[in-house]
Amino acid sequence: MVLIRCQLVVLDAGAFPALVEARFHDADGRLVRVVDKEPIFAGDDDPPGQGWVGGTELRREGGGAEARVWVSLASPWSLVTTDGEETVAVWARDVTVSTRG
């Protein structure tokens, strides 16, 4: 699994667990939004703040930090963007390999 760096914004703090929107830019500069319950996003602190959206790397073009990486959000947690997309292309500099089990 890979993790895409994102910003977390609380949409509904009254829900338990809280409803959170993860925001990040894809490799084309478009804002990508994914909405789910707080525990699905790995964050260092409680939202709002920085977090991670998990997915499965499908392919990579180029090398180093400037490689373009296609990530399936559908695996492992069945995530989709608010536009209904299951796959996003991001820069390698915004992705890390998960050390979580």
Secondary structure by P-SEA (a helix, b strand, c coil): cbbbbbbbbbcccccccbbbbbbbbcccbbbbbbbccccccccccccccbbbbbbbbcccccccccbbbbbcccccccccccccccbbbbccccbbbbccc
